[in-house]
Amino acid sequence: MLDRTVFTLRASEKTIDKLTMIAGENKRSANAQLELILEQYISNYEKGK
């Protein structure tokens, strides 16, 4: 089993709807899409961007 932590996110319905739409276009779940977005953000942050 993967080492994962459950994290609750409060976001507007509009934001969740858009995230779900983008995830569908990328053939991902909304959770997988959000995890990818966070990983990319952290990577960019660590590079000093």
C-alpha positions as CSV (number, residue, x, y, z in Angstrom):
1,M,0.0,0.0,0.0
2,L,1.2,3.5,-0.8
3,D,2.2,5.8,2.0
4,R,-0.4,8.5,1.8
5,T,-1.9,11.1,4.1
6,V,-5.6,12.2,3.8
7,F,-5.9,15.9,3.4
8,T,-9.1,17.9,3.5
9,L,-9.4,20.8,1.0
10,R,-12.1,23.4,1.1
11,A,-12.6,25.0,-2.3
12,S,-15.5,26.6,-4.1
13,E,-17.8,24.4,-6.2
14,K,-16.7,26.4,-9.3
15,T,-13.0,25.6,-8.6
16,I,-13.7,21.9,-8.0
17,D,-15.8,21.7,-11.2
18,K,-13.0,23.2,-13.3
19,L,-10.4,20.9,-11.7
20,T,-12.6,17.9,-12.5
21,M,-13.0,19.1,-16.1
22,I,-9.2,19.5,-16.5
23,A,-8.6,16.1,-14.9
24,G,-11.1,14.4,-17.2
25,E,-9.3,15.9,-20.2
26,N,-6.1,14.5,-18.9
27,K,-7.7,11.1,-18.1
28,R,-7.0,11.5,-14.4
29,S,-9.1,11.7,-11.3
30,A,-9.5,15.1,-9.7
31,N,-7.3,13.8,-6.8
32,A,-4.5,12.7,-9.2
33,Q,-4.7,16.0,-11.1
34,L,-4.5,18.0,-7.9
35,E,-1.5,15.9,-6.7
36,L,0.3,16.5,-10.0
37,I,-0.4,20.3,-9.7
38,L,1.0,20.3,-6.2
39,E,4.1,18.3,-7.1
40,Q,4.8,20.7,-10.0
41,Y,4.3,23.8,-7.8
42,I,6.6,22.3,-5.1
43,S,9.3,21.5,-7.8
44,N,9.1,25.0,-9.2
45,Y,9.4,26.5,-5.7
46,E,12.4,24.4,-4.8
47,K,14.1,25.5,-8.1
48,G,13.7,29.1,-6.9
49,K,10.9,30.2,-9.2
